[in-house]
């Protein structure tokens, strides 16, 4: 299929006459940048890609100023997965796994993560506000787990379609919005309201059935306008301007300095004496932050200390 899809952007769209909204996203260069310093087995890479694109859609579906974290934590061979997206759609992600326990080839979320939970956390930029929703990992697909999260935590019927491979990741989200409240006057036609509500439910089911015909190669390779034309040609849609999505790691030397200071001079001093320098590697982008004896002395003013081969989260 000719590569015609939109690159590294997210599109919002609304159904003009239905309380349904949607999102379409494609990540290419941003996905490759996220993988640049990491070699993941195929099964892990696929789930990570789906989680990354899902985190962007979750962040884009709520109004907040801060960071959204999607976490899978279980007892299986892939015991930890994190995907984080800022309100500005800067994204990063990582997975932790035991390579000797991984199944061969593709695997379901349950096979990789085992028994565990899916957690979605929203934190404001100043860390003063925090919301967290937790659901057990149920279902073979990440999309199914996230749909359960929306049903239990957001009370919004939501469907997701996700695709990930070594070259890019893509996703589509559909969400039914609450029906506007009608008049509570005594002469309100209850029967008419019930008919309207049933028609809206029928439309929601119809839209889902149509969306289920979307093939993975179409989600991956078609432009967003073509996807919507292919699926919903009989509905009036409003497609909004695209918003860029990009890889963004929030690590910095300042953050590392704060972490080292929190560890304390005695511990850092011991590792500096043992290894001759302090090296902190970011778990997300693998960037190395190196501190020599002079740097460490400045951290603690009069104390010389160090840290060896720690990971920055």
C-alpha positions in Angstrom: 0.0 0.0 0.0 1.3 3.4 -0.9 2.4 5.4 2.1 -0.1 8.2 2.2 -0.8 8.5 5.8 -0.4 11.6 7.9 2.9 11.6 9.9 3.6 12.4 13.5 0.3 14.1 14.1 -3.1 13.7 15.8 -6.5 14.6 14.2 -9.7 15.2 16.2 -13.0 14.7 14.5 -16.6 15.0 15.5 -19.9 13.6 14.2 -22.0 16.7 13.4 -25.3 15.1 14.3 -24.3 12.5 16.8 -22.8 12.8 20.3 -19.7 10.9 19.1 -16.1 12.2 18.8 -13.0 10.6 17.6 -9.2 10.8 17.3 -6.7 9.5 14.7 -3.0 9.4 15.3 0.1 8.4 13.3 3.6 8.3 14.7 6.7 7.7 12.5 9.8 9.7 13.2 8.7 10.2 16.8 8.3 6.4 17.2 11.7 5.8 15.7 13.3 8.4 18.0 11.7 6.7 21.0 13.2 3.4 19.9 16.6 4.8 18.8 18.6 3.6 21.8 16.5 0.5 22.6 16.3 -3.0 21.1 13.0 -4.6 22.1 11.8 -8.1 21.1 9.0 -8.0 18.6 6.2 -8.9 21.1 7.3 -6.3 23.6 7.8 -3.6 20.9 4.3 -4.2 19.6 2.7 -3.7 23.0 4.9 -0.7 23.8 3.9 0.9 20.5 0.2 0.4 21.2 0.6 1.8 24.7 2.5 4.8 23.4 -0.2 5.7 20.8 -2.9 5.0 23.4 -1.3 7.4 25.9 -1.4 10.2 23.3 -5.0 9.6 22.6 -5.9 9.5 26.3 -4.0 12.7 26.9 -5.7 14.3 23.9 -9.2 13.2 25.2 -9.0 15.1 28.5 -8.4 18.8 29.4 -5.4 19.1 31.6 -2.0 20.8 31.8 0.6 18.2 32.9 1.5 14.6 32.1 -0.5 11.4 31.6 1.1 8.1 32.5 -0.1 4.8 31.2 1.4 1.9 33.2 1.1 -1.9 32.9 2.5 -3.8 35.9 2.3 -7.5 36.3 4.0 -10.7 37.3 4.7 -11.9 33.7 7.9 -11.7 31.7 7.1 -8.1 30.7 6.7 -6.9 34.3 6.6 -3.2 33.7 5.5 -0.9 30.8 5.3 2.9 30.9 4.1 5.3 28.3 3.9 9.0 29.2 2.5 11.9 27.2 2.3 15.6 28.1 -0.7 17.8 27.5 1.3 19.2 24.6 1.6 15.7 23.1 5.3 15.0 23.8 5.6 11.3 24.4 8.1 8.8 25.7 7.9 5.1 26.8 9.8 2.1 28.0 9.3 -1.6 28.9 11.0 -3.9 31.4 11.1 -7.6 30.7 12.9 -10.9 31.4 14.1 -12.0 28.0 14.5 -15.6 29.0 10.8 -15.9 29.9 9.4 -14.2 26.8 7.1 -16.2 24.5 8.3 -16.7 21.0 6.7 -14.4 18.3 3.6 -12.3 18.9 1.9 -12.5 22.3 -1.1 -11.1 24.1 -1.0 -8.6 26.9 -1.9 -11.3 29.3 0.8 -13.6 28.1 3.4 -10.8 28.4 2.3 -9.0 31.6 0.5 -11.9 33.4 -1.7 -11.0 36.4 -1.5 -7.3 37.1 -3.1 -3.9 36.7 -3.4 -1.1 34.2 -3.1 2.3 35.7 -3.7 5.7 34.2 -2.4 8.7 36.1 -2.9 12.4 35.4 -0.6 14.8 37.1 -0.6 18.6 36.8 2.5 20.4 35.8 3.1 21.7 39.3 2.3 18.2 40.8 -0.3 19.7 43.0 -3.2 17.8 41.4 -3.2 14.0 40.8 -5.9 11.6 39.5 -5.4 7.9 39.1 -7.6 5.1 37.7 -6.7 1.4 38.1 -8.3 -1.6 36.4 -7.2 -5.2 36.3 -5.7 -6.3 33.0 -8.4 -8.3 31.4 -8.6 -9.4 27.7 -5.9 -10.4 25.3 -5.5 -6.9 23.7 -4.4 -3.6 25.2 -7.3 -1.9 23.5 -9.7 -4.1 25.5 -8.1 -3.3 28.8 -8.3 0.4 28.0 -11.9 0.2 27.0 -12.6 -1.3 30.4 -10.7 1.6 32.0 -12.9 4.1 30.2 -16.1 2.2 31.2 -15.1 2.0 34.9 -13.2 5.2 35.5 -14.6 7.7 32.9 -18.1 6.3 32.4 -17.7 7.1 28.7 -18.3 4.2 26.2 -15.1 4.2 24.2 -13.5 2.0 21.5 -9.9 1.9 20.4 -8.1 0.4 17.4 -4.3 0.2 17.6 -1.5 -0.8 15.3 2.2 -1.0 15.9 5.3 -2.3 14.0 8.9 -1.4 13.8 8.3 1.5 11.4 5.4 3.3 13.0 2.3 3.2 15.3 -1.2 4.3 14.6 -4.5 4.5 16.4 -8.1 5.5 16.2 -10.4 6.3 19.2 -14.2 6.7 19.1 -16.1 7.9 22.2 -19.8 8.4 22.8 -20.5 11.6 24.7 -23.2 12.0 27.3 -26.6 12.8 25.8 -27.6 16.4 26.5 -30.3 16.7 29.2 -33.7 17.4 28.0 -36.5 19.5 29.6 -37.9 18.2 32.9 -41.2 20.1 32.4 -44.3 18.1 33.2 -45.4 18.0 29.5 -42.1 16.4 28.4 -42.8 13.5 26.0 -41.1 10.7 27.8 -41.8 8.3 25.0 -40.2 10.6 22.5 -37.1 10.9 24.7 -36.8 7.1 24.9 -37.0 6.8 21.2 -34.3 9.5 20.7 -32.1 7.7 23.2 -32.6 4.4 21.5 -31.8 5.9 18.2 -28.6 7.4 19.5 -27.6 4.0 21.0 -28.4 2.3 17.6 -26.2 4.9 15.9 -23.4 4.3 18.3 -23.6 0.5 17.6 -23.6 1.2 13.9 -20.6 3.5 14.1 -18.6 0.8 16.0 -19.6 -2.0 13.5 -18.4 0.2 10.6 -15.1 1.0 12.4 -14.5 -2.7 13.1 -14.1 -3.1 9.3 -11.0 -1.0 9.3 -8.0 -3.2 8.6 -4.6 -2.7 10.2 -2.9 -1.9 6.9 -5.5 0.8 6.3 -5.0 2.3 9.7 -1.3 2.3 9.1 -1.2 3.4 5.5 -4.1 5.7 4.7 -4.4 9.4 5.3 -6.9 10.4 8.0 -9.3 12.0 5.5 -9.3 8.8 3.5 -9.9 6.6 6.6 -12.9 8.7 7.6 -14.2 8.8 4.0 -13.8 5.0 3.8 -15.6 4.4 7.0 -18.2 7.1 7.5 -19.1 8.5 4.1 -22.8 8.5 5.1 -22.2 10.7 8.2 -21.4 14.4 8.4 -18.0 14.8 10.0 -15.9 17.7 11.1 -12.2 17.1 10.9 -10.1 19.6 12.9 -6.6 20.8 12.1 -3.8 18.3 13.0 -1.7 18.7 16.1 2.0 17.6 16.1 3.1 14.6 18.1 6.7 14.2 19.0 9.2 12.3 21.1 10.1 14.2 24.3 12.1 12.9 27.1 11.9 15.1 30.3 15.2 14.1 31.7 17.7 16.9 32.3 21.0 17.4 34.2 19.0 19.5 36.8 16.7 16.6 37.5 19.7 14.2 37.8 21.4 16.7 40.2 18.2 16.7 42.4 18.1 12.9 42.4 21.8 12.7 43.5 21.3 15.2 46.2 18.3 13.2 47.5 20.5 10.1 47.7 22.8 11.9 50.0 26.5 12.6 50.0 27.6 9.5 51.8 26.2 7.1 49.3 27.2 9.1 46.3 30.7 9.5 47.7 31.1 5.8 48.1 30.3 5.1 44.5 32.5 7.9 43.3 35.4 6.5 45.2 34.7 3.0 43.7 34.2 4.0 40.1 35.9 7.3 39.7 32.8 9.1 38.3 29.0 9.2 38.6 27.1 8.0 35.6 23.3 8.2 35.5 21.5 6.8 32.4 18.0 7.8 31.5 15.7 4.8 31.3 13.7 6.5 28.5 16.2 7.9 26.1 19.4 6.2 27.4 21.2 9.6 27.6 24.2 9.4 30.0 24.8 12.1 32.6 28.4 11.9 33.9 29.7 13.7 37.0 33.3 13.8 38.0 34.7 14.6 41.5 34.5 18.3 40.9 30.8 18.1 39.8 30.0 16.0 42.8 31.7 18.4 45.1 29.6 21.2 43.7 26.5 19.2 44.3 27.2 18.9 48.0 29.2 22.1 48.4 31.9 20.7 50.7 31.2 16.9 50.4 32.5 14.7 47.6 30.3 11.8 46.7 29.1 9.8 43.7 26.7 7.3 42.1 27.4 4.5 39.7 25.3 3.1 37.0 21.9 4.1 38.4 18.8 4.5 36.1 16.8 7.7 35.8 13.0 7.3 35.7 
